[in-house]
């Protein structure tokens, strides 16, 4: 039983990053659907960004102040500058342009364009020397090929539609006029695509800079709170410049409040914190590799809630995206295994009992090595350490023969 419990615990320990990132994609998918409904009803995306990060700051700041009061590093000018840029890249540039692109297009199309995120992050990580590419190794080929296939699947979804696939729930949704959300009159797919590409580039830059900042400022909750607070201040300034009517700030107990609260709590507070934890162990490429799943989730949810049509090209593109995602994750998993193998210390063998002990692993798991009692008559315990034995040089000495 202990062996099974140990294997189950080890499996859960390894699976936690995967479970966390998949769960985040469901959270992001819900944000896309709710936000689309709110924007279609006339809410300003500039105001939505402000309320989103104000709510995120109120939610996460108390936890950061209480839980990290003893481990919070000192604030330096370099760290403050990085936090300022993080607030500019994520809350201001990425989310304002993403919401604008979402307003001009559709949730499924926006998610499809955002699938360039893993490729952009991978290229930027290679340029910043966070990722090493050795095409002689299979895992590196898998990461590169998976990134290309993922982008190809996203482009297939964007450029090729094909026939409409009718599912039982989508047929019911299309037949019911009351379930459809009114589309905005100012749809502009070209403008929306440009906004989404720039937003994705800013989001990839955010991940790279966040990984760098975490090395200097290792308090995850505090960093998240500071980024969303800085983003709130910057978004307020942008909104005052872009929106000149005081009526845009009005919000009631409706879908607009739900969109701001959901995005602030789930997509900013929880997402930034969880991404930071996973990124510290697996890197930015691993975190962004899961983003294509969001598009598939949004496509299914959109057919239920927004009565969006599902096309053959979308299904084929989704299959390519899943294949590319698994290729990237397989390459990252092999890379993680290699790093783990390099960190395993040399084993120390107790020759008297014939056991091999890993001292560091035993210490980390709270295990005690066998304690031998010594007495005056007891033979000493011989411990042999595996390693090269240096032999002294042999020198020939000439001995005179006896007469």
Secondary structure, DSSP 8 states (H G I E B T S, - for coil): -HHHHHHHHHHHHHHHHHHHHHHHHHHHHHHHHHHHHHHHTT--HHHHHHHHHHHHHHHHHHHHHHHTTTT-----HHHHHHHHHHHIIIIIIIHHHHHHHHHHS-HHHHHHHHTTHHHHHHHHHHHTTSS---TTSHHHHHHHHHHHHHHHHHHHHHH---SEE--HHHHHHHH-GGGS----TT--HHHHHHHHHHHHHHHHHHHHHHHHHHHH---HHHHHHHHHHHHHHHHHHHHHHH---GGGG---SSHHHHHHHHIIIIIIIIHHHHHHHHHHHH-HHHHHTTHHHHHHHHHHHHHHHT---EEHHHHHHHHHHHHHHHHHHHHHHHHHHHHHHHH----EEETTTTEEE-HHHHHHTT---------SSS----EEE-S----------------
